Amino acid sequence: MEVKQGRVLWMRPFSVKPSIGTLGVNETTQFTIDFYPEKSGNHCKDLVIHYDTGEDIHVNLYGAATDVNVRLDKNSLTIEKTYITLANQRSVVIHNRSDIIAHFQWKAFATHEKEKEKKQMMCQTLQAEQNNVLDQLLVECNMNPALREHLSIVTRTFENRRATVHEDVMLFNNKVFSIEPLVRNSAILSNQGAIDALFHLMWPSTVLGACFAFQPREGIVEPGGHQAIHISFSSTVLGPFSEEFKFHVNGSPQPVTLVIRGCVIGPTFHFSVPSLDFGDVSFGFPQTLSCCLSNTSLVPMTFSLHVPGDGNGDPSIRSQDQASDISRPMWRKAWFASAKPKEFTISPNYGTIRPQGFLDIEVTLCSNTVKTYETALVVDIKGSGEDVLALPISARCFTPPLHVASTTVNFGRCFLKFQYQQVAKLVNEADLPGCYGVLPQEYKNSPTILYSSPAPCGIIPPHATVEIPLALEVAEKGHQETMAYIAIFGNEDFPL
């Protein structure tokens, strides 16, 4: 049996289905040729059928496109003066005086060529942005090889953004003006008989059927007339769907059947950065990074953000708050929190982004745990699902190794019951700030030396030295000495 495999080559404004196939001996097949002109005039193209044997068959295609009589009732629209934050509206009417059905869209560009140029510019901008992000990420990978896994995330993110640009139908979009409806889906009920057709919709009992709305659901169509049925659809279930609707027509033995198919997809969105890298952070010192969440879809997107594994207890303690009171329990090594603190603050952590809009997000990390963070900022989308997208977060929390310049402070000869004051020098040679506190003196019996500090707590900047005042009072004669302890906020070792 001889079988030929063929491939059909075509060019706009003609298209052919199927475009490839296999044909056996004495078999025939039928092609559907669509003519979709984008401008009026005569169109002529060669349809080439290419066989795997190398043989080509040429078929001449010809089509004539004419402009139909569809007009607006006015060429310009002036809206009256409107107060700031308020809205005003006017109406415009589309007249279809032709004998065919006209589907309309309010577009951002007048021609397909300008729309194509805009998409090419947007893709070029995305490519340049991707190159910059990848170059920056490669530099960071040299210092932290663990970030190499983010390269594929960046590539997929920009591929999705380019696909979104190509699929965008470029409907009218303006920050000040809006047009409704931008596009309308409708079915046409045609009466080809000689008498009036009285119809009504026979509503299905399925769950999916409740997601549709028809306007009108009943009416009369005159002989030779048409009735547009406007259809709206709203579903929270993702995936493909198919639903059959039947219209009962008086006097007709069989109902008129309408099958609606489609696919429900979730909103498309992305972050402006491939990851949030806080780098090295100091215990109790908040650090904030920003990113932008963009909604590239044509519907509003309601979202919520969270960091998996973050604590559900009280907010983590900031060094500035800790340094304000030496009596806070976290100065003591034996202190234990009843619940893991909440270390990440997201602002805002929920909201709704308008179609093709964006929102700036701030993520603040105030770590109360000395460790390495490898987590993510997770996006939940209402109606689409949880953990839809994750933005990697990395950080390392340290407590700077502070030390005293001298382990001994000599007050010399002192009078009894008279207060003397000197300073102890605390040194920070690290790149991170630290928080310190002179612990109150603890004793059971009457001590021979009483000491305190008028300014026991404070913040020491990176590569700095601070002087901590110490006040001392001697209670007995003779050589006396005692031990004063300086605690470092976040350091679980014994105090200095």
Rosetta blueprint (number, residue, H / E / L):
1 M L
2 E L
3 V L
4 K E
5 Q E
6 G E
7 R E
8 V E
9 L E
10 W L
11 M L
12 R L
13 P L
14 F E
15 S E
16 V E
17 K E
18 P L
19 S L
20 I E
21 G E
22 T E
23 L E
24 G L
25 V L
26 N L
27 E L
28 T L
29 T L
30 Q L
31 F L
32 T E
33 I E
34 D E
35 F E
36 Y L
37 P L
38 E L
39 K L
40 S L
41 G E
42 N E
43 H E
44 C E
45 K E
46 D E
47 L E
48 V E
49 I E
50 H E
51 Y E
52 D L
53 T L
54 G L
55 E L
56 D E
57 I E
58 H E
59 V E
60 N E
61 L E
62 Y E
63 G E
64 A E
65 A E
66 T L
67 D L
68 V L
69 N L
70 V E
71 R E
72 L E
73 D L
74 K L
75 N L
76 S L
77 L L
78 T L
79 I L
80 E L
81 K L
82 T L
83 Y L
84 I L
85 T L
86 L L
87 A L
88 N L
89 Q L
90 R L
91 S L
92 V L
93 V L
94 I E
95 H E
96 N E
97 R L
98 S L
99 D L
100 I L
101 I L
102 A L
103 H L
104 F L
105 Q E
106 W L
107 K E
108 A L
109 F L
110 A L
111 T L
112 H H
113 E H
114 K H
115 E H
116 K H
117 E H
118 K H
119 K H
120 Q H
121 M H
122 M H
123 C H
124 Q H
125 T H
126 L H
127 Q H
128 A H
129 E H
130 Q H
131 N H
132 N H
133 V H
134 L H
135 D H
136 Q H
137 L H
138 L H
139 V H
140 E H
141 C H
142 N H
143 M H
144 N L
145 P H
146 A H
147 L H
148 R H
149 E H
150 H H
151 L H
152 S H
153 I H
154 V H
155 T H
156 R H
157 T H
158 F H
159 E H
160 N H
161 R H
162 R H
163 A H
164 T H
165 V H
166 H H
167 E H
168 D L
169 V L
170 M L
171 L E
172 F L
173 N L
174 N L
175 K L
176 V L
177 F L
178 S L
179 I L
180 E L
181 P L
182 L L
183 V E
184 R L
185 N L
186 S E
187 A E
188 I E
189 L E
190 S E
191 N L
192 Q L
193 G L
194 A L
195 I L
196 D L
197 A E
198 L E
199 F E
200 H E
201 L E
202 M E
203 W L
204 P L
205 S L
206 T L
207 V L
208 L H
209 G H
210 A H
211 C H
212 F E
213 A E
214 F E
215 Q E
216 P L
217 R L
218 E E
219 G E
220 I E
221 V E
222 E L
223 P L
224 G L
225 G L
226 H E
227 Q E
228 A E
229 I E
230 H E
231 I E
232 S E
233 F E
234 S L
235 S L
236 T L
237 V L
238 L L
239 G E
240 P E
241 F E
242 S E
243 E E
244 E E
245 F E
246 K E
247 F E
248 H E
249 V E
250 N L
251 G L
252 S L
253 P L
254 Q L
255 P L
256 V E
257 T E
258 L E
259 V E
260 I E
261 R E
262 G E
263 C E
264 V E
265 I L
266 G L
267 P L
268 T L
269 F E
270 H E
271 F E
272 S L
273 V L
274 P L
275 S L
276 L E
277 D E
278 F E
279 G E
280 D E
281 V E
282 S E
283 F L
284 G L
285 F L
286 P L
287 Q E
288 T E
289 L E
290 S E
291 C E
292 C E
293 L E
294 S E
295 N E
296 T L
297 S L
298 L L
299 V L
300 P L
301 M E
302 T E
303 F E
304 S E
305 L E
306 H E
307 V L
308 P L
309 G L
310 D L
311 G L
312 N L
313 G L
314 D L
315 P E
316 S L
317 I L
318 R L
319 S H
320 Q H
321 D H
322 Q H
323 A L
324 S L
325 D L
326 I L
327 S L
328 R L
329 P H
330 M H
331 W H
332 R L
333 K L
334 A L
335 W L
336 F L
337 A L
338 S L
339 A L
340 K L
341 P L
342 K E
343 E L
344 F E
345 T E
346 I E
347 S E
348 P L
349 N L
350 Y E
351 G E
352 T E
353 I E
354 R L
355 P L
356 Q L
357 G L
358 F E
359 L E
360 D E
361 I E
362 E E
363 V E
364 T E
365 L E
366 C L
367 S L
368 N L
369 T L
370 V L
371 K L
372 T E
373 Y E
374 E E
375 T E
376 A E
377 L E
378 V E
379 V E
380 D E
381 I E
382 K L
383 G L
384 S L
385 G E
386 E E
387 D E
388 V E
389 L E
390 A E
391 L E
392 P E
393 I E
394 S E
395 A E
396 R E
397 C E
398 F E
399 T L
400 P L
401 P L
402 L L
403 H E
404 V E
405 A L
406 S L
407 T L
408 T L
409 V L
410 N L
411 F L
412 G L
413 R L
414 C L
415 F L
416 L E
417 K L
418 F L
419 Q E
420 Y E
421 Q E
422 Q E
423 V E
424 A E
425 K E
426 L E
427 V E
428 N E
429 E L
430 A L
431 D L
432 L L
433 P L
434 G E
435 C E
436 Y E
437 G E
438 V E
439 L L
440 P L
441 Q L
442 E L
443 Y L
444 K L
445 N L
446 S L
447 P L
448 T L
449 I E
450 L E
451 Y E
452 S E
453 S L
454 P L
455 A L
456 P L
457 C E
458 G E
459 I E
460 I E
461 P L
462 P L
463 H L
464 A E
465 T E
466 V E
467 E E
468 I E
469 P E
470 L E
471 A E
472 L E
473 E E
474 V E
475 A L
476 E L
477 K L
478 G L
479 H L
480 Q L
481 E L
482 T L
483 M L
484 A L
485 Y L
486 I E
487 A E
488 I E
489 F L
490 G L
491 N L
492 E L
493 D L
494 F L
495 P L
496 L L
